[in-house]
């Protein structure tokens, strides 16, 4: 074997040893040779993360109810129209949300306050287009443009992805996959290596959010937790 080939084999062997040493013997504290089988196994598990195909786990596809987001958006617009009309003394009749959740019909708008009504829609509902309602002299149709619908859907998907990611991180799993499937606009792919209980994963991902309201213990804010504790003799009021 010639000298050049020997150098090549020696270099390859050195690189392999260096890689093995990094995997088996290096941790946060520095170089430490494993002294037991359990330590060796821990080093391997900390540094080599097996995917779903090798380690097993849960594979889920979540469908986001985009139509519910459109329905809620339209319902909020209906409430705003009613509230603003009442606040500005604009008499209107029935306000109807259409089944497609992309149209709202407003009937019997006071003829003397049409300009005010148009200002309400223009200033408060910029993503809705106002037009005359066919067959009614004082009726109007609000339409949510396709662009606004697409933006709402995308924002809903982004928010769902962020929420799912935050909840999956609470499971403490290594290297989960959370991404849009690319197959349909309302689907999110979730792969959880090492999570062998799909029911647990589903429960964590699909649990509803809870909004809690509590009264402030004091009128003025405190600069730190220590300051607040000192003001209450070291014990905060219950629920504070």
C-alpha positions in Angstrom: 0.0 0.0 0.0 1.5 3.3 -1.0 2.1 6.2 1.4 -0.7 8.5 0.0 -3.3 5.8 0.4 -2.2 5.1 4.0 -2.6 8.8 4.8 -6.1 8.7 3.3 -7.1 5.7 5.4 -5.6 7.2 8.5 -7.5 10.5 8.0 -10.8 8.6 7.4 -10.2 6.5 10.6 -9.4 9.7 12.6 -12.6 11.4 11.4 -14.6 8.4 12.3 -13.1 8.3 15.8 -13.7 12.0 16.2 -17.4 11.6 15.3 -17.8 8.6 17.6 -16.2 10.6 20.4 -18.5 13.5 19.8 -21.5 11.3 19.9 -20.5 9.0 22.8 -18.2 11.1 25.0 -19.1 14.8 24.8 -21.9 16.4 26.8 -22.7 19.8 28.2 -19.9 19.5 30.8 -17.2 18.6 28.2 -15.5 15.3 27.3 -16.5 12.5 29.5 -16.0 8.8 28.6 -19.1 6.8 29.5 -18.5 4.5 32.4 -21.6 2.3 32.1 -24.0 0.9 29.6 -26.8 3.2 30.9 -24.6 6.3 30.4 -23.7 5.1 26.9 -27.4 4.6 26.1 -28.2 8.1 27.4 -25.5 9.7 25.3 -26.8 8.0 22.2 -30.5 9.0 22.9 -29.4 12.6 23.6 -27.5 13.0 20.4 -29.2 10.7 17.9 -32.9 11.5 17.4 -34.8 8.8 15.6 -37.7 9.8 13.3 -41.2 8.4 13.2 -40.2 5.6 10.9 -37.5 4.2 13.2 -38.7 5.2 16.6 -42.4 4.9 16.2 -45.0 7.4 17.5 -48.1 9.2 16.4 -49.1 10.5 13.0 -52.0 12.9 12.9 -53.6 15.1 10.3 -55.7 18.0 11.8 -58.4 19.7 9.8 -59.0 23.3 10.7 -62.6 24.5 10.4 -62.1 27.5 8.2 -65.8 27.9 7.5 -66.2 28.5 11.3 -63.7 31.3 11.1 -65.7 32.9 8.2 -68.9 32.5 10.1 -67.4 34.1 13.2 -66.0 37.0 11.2 -69.4 37.7 9.6 -71.1 37.5 12.9 -68.8 40.1 14.4 -69.5 42.3 11.4 -73.3 42.0 12.0 -72.8 42.9 15.7 -70.7 45.9 14.8 -73.3 47.2 12.3 -76.0 47.0 14.9 -73.9 48.6 17.6 -72.6 51.4 15.4 -76.1 52.1 14.0 -77.5 52.4 17.5 -74.7 54.6 18.7 -75.1 57.0 15.8 -78.9 56.9 15.9 -79.2 55.3 12.5 -82.5 53.4 12.2 -82.1 50.1 10.3 -84.2 47.0 9.9 -83.1 43.4 9.8 -79.5 42.5 9.4 -79.1 39.1 7.9 -75.9 36.9 7.7 -76.1 34.8 4.5 -75.4 31.0 4.6 -72.1 31.4 2.7 -70.8 33.8 5.5 -69.4 36.1 2.8 -72.5 38.3 2.5 -74.6 40.4 4.8 -77.9 42.0 3.9 -79.1 45.2 5.7 -82.7 46.1 5.2 -84.7 49.3 5.7 -81.9 51.8 6.4 -83.2 55.2 7.3 -83.3 57.2 4.1 -82.1 60.3 6.0 -79.1 58.5 7.4 -77.8 56.6 4.4 -74.6 58.7 4.3 -73.9 58.0 7.9 -74.5 54.2 7.4 -72.1 54.3 4.4 -69.5 56.0 6.7 -69.9 53.2 9.3 -69.2 50.5 6.8 -66.3 52.4 5.2 -64.6 53.2 8.5 -65.3 50.1 10.5 -65.6 47.3 8.0 -62.9 48.1 5.4 -62.7 44.5 4.2 -66.4 44.4 3.2 -67.7 45.9 0.0 -71.0 47.8 0.2 -73.5 47.8 -2.7 -77.2 48.4 -3.2 -79.5 45.4 -2.4 -81.5 44.4 -5.5 -85.2 45.1 -5.2 -84.9 47.4 -2.2 -84.6 51.2 -2.2 -83.0 51.4 1.2 -81.4 48.0 1.4 -77.7 47.2 1.2 -75.5 44.2 0.6 -72.1 43.8 2.2 -69.7 41.3 0.5 -66.5 39.9 1.7 -64.0 39.9 -1.2 -62.3 36.7 -2.3 -59.0 38.3 -1.3 -60.2 39.1 2.2 -61.6 35.6 2.5 -58.2 34.1 1.5 -56.4 36.4 4.0 -58.8 35.3 6.7 -58.2 31.6 5.9 -54.5 32.0 5.9 -54.4 33.9 9.2 -56.6 31.2 10.7 -54.3 28.5 9.5 -51.2 30.4 10.8 -52.8 30.9 14.2 -53.8 27.2 14.3 -50.3 26.1 13.5 -48.9 28.4 16.2 -51.4 27.1 18.8 -50.7 23.4 17.9 -47.0 23.9 18.0 -47.2 25.5 21.5 -49.3 22.6 22.8 -47.1 19.9 21.2 -44.1 21.5 22.8 -45.8 21.0 26.2 -45.5 17.2 25.6 -41.7 17.5 25.8 -41.1 15.5 22.7 -37.9 15.8 20.6 -38.1 17.1 17.0 -41.8 16.9 16.3 -43.0 17.7 12.8 -45.8 20.3 12.6 -46.5 21.7 9.1 -49.1 22.3 6.4 -49.7 19.1 4.4 -49.7 21.0 1.1 -52.5 18.6 0.1 -55.5 20.8 1.2 -55.6 24.4 2.5 -57.2 23.3 5.8 -54.9 20.5 6.9 -52.0 20.4 9.3 -49.6 17.4 9.5 -48.4 16.4 13.0 -45.8 13.7 13.5 -44.7 12.9 17.1 -41.8 10.5 17.4 -41.8 8.6 20.6 -45.5 9.4 21.5 -47.1 6.0 21.4 -50.5 7.2 22.7 -52.4 9.0 19.9 -55.3 9.6 22.3 -53.1 11.6 24.6 -51.7 13.7 21.7 -55.2 14.3 20.4 -56.4 15.4 23.8 -53.5 17.9 24.2 -53.9 19.3 20.7 -57.7 19.6 20.6 -58.4 20.9 24.1 -60.3 24.2 24.2 -58.8 27.4 25.4 -60.0 29.0 28.6 -60.4 32.7 29.3 -60.1 33.6 32.9 -61.0 37.0 34.4 -59.8 38.0 37.9 -60.0 41.3 39.8 -56.8 43.2 40.5 -55.8 43.0 44.2 -54.7 46.6 44.2 -55.4 49.8 42.2 -51.7 50.6 41.5 -49.2 48.3 39.8 -46.0 47.1 41.5 -42.5 47.3 40.1 -41.7 43.7 41.2 -43.2 40.6 42.8 -41.2 41.4 46.0 -42.8 44.8 46.3 -46.3 43.3 45.9 -45.5 40.7 48.6 -44.2 43.4 51.0 -47.4 45.4 50.6 -49.4 42.4 51.7 -47.1 41.1 54.5 -45.7 38.4 52.3 -49.0 36.7 51.4 -51.0 37.7 48.3 -54.8 37.7 48.5 -56.4 34.5 47.1 -56.7 34.5 43.4 -54.5 37.6 43.0 
